[in-house]
C-alpha cells in the first residue's frame, strides 16, 4: 500500500465539513493549524504540495447569516465572495509561521476544458511550485454557473492533480475509506485497503452519503479516482477530522488507496500522442539534438511552420528531412510561430508586440517518438 513518503508532488483536497464548524459556521482554527504543520512536514521533505480547499461558501454563509439549506445561485455566489477572502487569509496565517508562502488560485471547469486556458493554468501552477509556493485552489464560485462548474471539489482536485502532474491525490473526507456499503447502515460493510481497478461492481457499491456542508459523496470520489489514476496519480480517501490528518495517514490510519495505472509523465505523453495534430513545425539539426536531450523547443530551432493551428493545439514535430519525431502542445498560434521562427526568445516581445513565453513547446508538453 502506498504512503506519502512515495509522493513527490501531492495534491490534498479539504472538504468544507473539516474546515468549518457546522453548528457555528466558524473556521476550525485548531484543525487548520494542525494541517499547516503537516504541510510544513511534507515541504521539509522536499515535496511539492497543492491544497484544493472547499469552505468559501460555508464561511460566507455564516458571515451573511444565510440559512443552512440549499442556497440559490446568487446567494451561493455572494457567500463565496465574502468567504473566499477569509479562507485565503486563514491559510496564509496558518502557513506563514512555517515560512511557507501561499497563493490563491480560482478556477472553473472551462479552465480545464479549453486547452489554451489549461496551458495557462498549468504554466502558472508550475511557476508557483518552482518558487516553493503552496497554491490554495478552489472553484471560482463567484462567477461559475452550472454550465461551467465542476460542482464538487473531489473532481476539481483530480483535475488539478492531472494539471500539475501530481503522483498522489489525498481526499481528506468524513469517512476513512471506500466501503462495500454504507458502514452507517450496514454493519457488515468492509473497507477496501487498496483498489487496483475500478470495476462496475466497485462503482455499484458507491452511495451518495455526504455531510450537510459537503456536496460530494462516494460517487464523486470514484469519479475523481478514475481521472487521477488514469493520469498516473495514486489516490487515497482518508478521514480528515483528526488533528495532523496527513501525518496520521503516513502512520497507518485507515484509508483506501486507488492504484495509479502508470506514472504521470507516461500518462501525459500518451494523452498528447492521442490528440489529432493541427499542424507541424520543421526543425534544424541542432534543435532535434537538443530535444533528444530533454530540452524544450525554442523558436530559434524552427525552420518552417505549417498550419493553421491555435495556441494549445497538438502539432507534429518534423526533422529537416520531414520525418515525424514526436508531438507537442504549442504555446503559440501558427501565425505567431511563423513570425518568431528562427529568432531568439529574447526577440519575441519585439516581434509580437507583447511579452511571450521562451519556448514554442515546453518539454513538459512534448511526446517524442
N, C-alpha and C positions, 0 to 999 in steps of 0.2 A: 504494500500500500504506500502511496506517495506521502511525502512530508513536505513542509515548507522549505526545508533545507535543500530540496531538489530544485526549487524555483530560482530563476534569475530575474524575471520580471513578473510581478504579481499584481493582479487586479483584485481588489476587495470590495464587495458590494455590501452596503449597510442599509438595512431597512428602517422605515420610519418608526416602527414599534421599539427598536433598540435605542434610537436617539431621543425620542420624545415620549414623555410620560403620558400615557393615555388619559389618566384622570385629571391631570393639571394642565396639560398642553405645554409644559415647560421642558426645556432641554435636560437630559440626564447627564449632567456635567461630569460626575464622577466616572461614569462609564466611558464617556468620550475621552477623558484624560487617560484612562487606562488603555484605550485603543491607541492613543498617541504614543504611549510607552511601547506598545507592540510595533508601531510603525517605525519608531526610532531604533528598536531592536533589529528589525529587518534591514533598515538602511545602514545600520552599523556593520552588517554582513556584506555590504556592497550590492544589495538588491535594489532594483527599481520598484517603486510602489505607486499604484494609482488607486484612488478611492472613488467609487461610484456611490454617491450618497443620496438617499431619499431624505425627506424631512422638511423641505421648504414649505410645502402646503400645510403640513401638520403644525409647524411652528407659527406660520402666518395665521392659521385658523384660530389659534389660541389668542394671539395678539388682537385680532379683529373681532373676537367674540362670535365667530361663526359657529353654527350648530355642528355637532359631531355626527352628522348624517351626510349622505351623498350631496355634494355641492354642485350647483350649476356651473357651467364652464367659466362664466365671467367671475364667479365667486372663487373658483379654484385659481384662476389666473391672478386675481387680486391677492389672494392668500400667498401664492408663490412669490409675487413681487415683494411682499412685506417679509416673508420668511427667508427668502434666499440670501438677503444681505446679512441676516442674523446667523444663518447657517454657515456662511463663508467666514464670518468673523469668529464664530465659535471654533471652527477648525484652525484658523490662524492662531488664535490664542492658546489652543491646546498643543499645537505643534511647535510654535515659536520657541518655547523654553528648551526644546531639544535641538535648537539650531537648524530647524527644518523650515524652508520657505514653501509656501503653498500658492496655488494658482486656481482660480475658478474657471471652469470650462463648461459652458452651457451648450447643449446640442439638441437637435431634433432628428427624427427619422430621415428627413430629407438630406441631412448631412452625411449619412452613410449610403443612402440610395443613389445619390448623384456622385459620380466618380471625381468630378472636379472638387466638390466640397469635401469628399472623403480624403483626397490627397492633401488639401489644405489642413484638415483636422489632423491627419497623420503627421504632417511636417511640423505642425505646432506642438503636438504632443511629444514627438521625438526630440525637439529642441528643448522643451521643458525638462524632460527626463535627463537629457545630456548635461543639463545645468544643475542636476541634483534636486529639482523641484518635485514636490508631490502634488500632482493635479487632483483637484476635487471636482468630479464630473457629476452633472445632473441633467435631466431633461429640462429644456427651456420651457417650463410650464407657463410662463407669462405670455408666450406667443404661440405655443403649439396648440393645434386643433386636432380633432380626432383623425383627420386625414393625414397629418404629418407627425404623428407621435408614436412612440414605442408603446406607451400605455402602462408599462411596468419596468422597473429598474433591473429585473433579472435579465431580460433580453437586452436592455441597454448595456448592462455590464458585459454580456457576452460579445456584443458588437464592439465595445471599447477594447476588450481583450484581443479581438481579431485585428482591430486598427493598429494597436501598438505591438502586435506580435508577442503577446504575453505567453508564458508557458504554464501559468497557473491562474485560475479564477476561483476565488473563495466567496461563496454566498453565505454571509452570516444571517441566520434565519431564526425563527422562533421554534424550529424543530431541529433535532440533532442528526438529521439524515433523511434518506429516502426509504420509506417503508412499503411493505407489500400491501398494506391497507392503512387506513387512518388509525393510528395507535390509540387515539382517544375513544374510538368506537369499537375497536376490535382488539381484545387482549391477546389474541394470537398473532397479531401483526409482527413481522420480523423486519429488522433494519438491515439493509444491504451494506456491507463493508465496502465493496467495490462493484461497479457496473462497467463491464468491458464493452458491451454493446447494448444500445437502447432498442430493444425488441418491441414488437406490438404488445407483447404480454406486459412488459415493463410500463409502457405507455398507458395500458388499461388500468394499471394499479394506481395511477396518479389521481388524486382527488383535487378539489378546489378549496381546500381549507386555507384560511388566512385570518390574520388578526383584523381588528377594527380599523387600524391605521394603514394596513398594507393592502396593496392591490393584487399582488402576485400570490398564486397558490402553487401547488406542486407541478401542475401542468406547465406553467410558465418557466419553472426551474428546469424541467426536462427539455423544453424548447431551447433554453439557454445552453444546456449541456450539449444538445445536438450541434448548435452553432459553434460552441467553443471547441469541442473535441474534434470536429471535422477540420478545424483550423490549426490543429496541433497543440491545443491548450487543455491540460487536465483541469477538471473542475471538482470542487468539494462543496457539499452542503453541510454546514456545521451550526450548532446552536451558538448564537452570538450574545446571549444575555449575560453570561458571567463576565466579571472583570478580566481583563487581559485575554480576550477570546482567541486571538491568534496564537499566543503562547500556549494556551490550553490545547488548541488543535495540534500544535507541534508535539506536545507532551502526551498525546494519545487520547484526547477527548473524542467522544462518539462523533462520527462523521460518515458520510458516503462519498467516496471518490469515483468520479467518472474518468475513465482512461482515455487519454489523447490517442487519436488514430495515427498520428505521425508527429513530426516536430513542426513548430511554427514556420520555419524557413521553407521546408519542403512543401508544406500545405500552401503557402503563399505563391511559390513558384508554379505549382500545379494550377492554381487559380488563374494566374497571369497567362500561362500557356494555353488554358482552355478558352480564353477570350478570342473573338474574331479580330485580327489586326485590321486597323482602319487605314493604314498607310505604311511607309517604310522610310528608313534613313540608311544611306550608304556611308561607310566609314573608311578612313585611311588605315594603313597598316599599323601605324602607331597606336591608334585608338583601339583596334582589335586586340593588340598585345596588352594594352593597359586593362581592358575589360577582362581579359583572361586571367589577370592577376587580382581581380575583385574590385576594380576601380569603377567609379561612376562614369557615365558617358558625358563628356563636356562638348559644347558646341564646336570647339576648335578641331575636333576629330571628325566632323561630319563633312562629307563632300557633296552629297546630293540628298534631296528631300522629295518624297512622293506622297501626295495626299489625295483629297483633303482629310485632315484629322483635327480633332479638338483636344484641348488640354485634358488629360486623364484617360485618353484613349490608349488602347494597346496598339503598338506598331512593331513591325518586323525590323530586325537589325541585320544589315547585309554587309558582307565583306567587299573589298574592292572588286572582286570577281563576280559579285552578285549572289553569293551563297548566303542563305539564312543561318545565322549563328545563335539566334535567340529572339526574345520578345521583351518588351518593356512598356511601362506606363509613362507616357511623355508628360513633361511639365510645361510644354509649350505647344501651341497650335502649329499646324503646318505652315501657316503664313508667317508666324513669328520665327519658326525654325529655319525657314528659307532666308530670313533676314540675318540671323545670327550665326548661321553655319560658317565654319572656318574661322570664326573670331574667338578671341579670348573672352573668358567670362567677365573680366573687368570692363569689357566694352559693351555689355548687354544694356546697361542703363542708357548709354548714349544712343545706341542703335534703336531701341524700342521706345525711348522716351519715359521710361519708368524703371525702378529697380526690379531685378528679376532674380531667379534662383541660379546658382552657379552651374548646376548640372542640367543637361537636357533630359536625361533619365538617371535618377539616383540608383545606386547599386542595390538598395533595398527593393526597388521596383523592377529589377531585372530577372529574367529567367533565361539563362544561356543553355544552349543545347549541349 
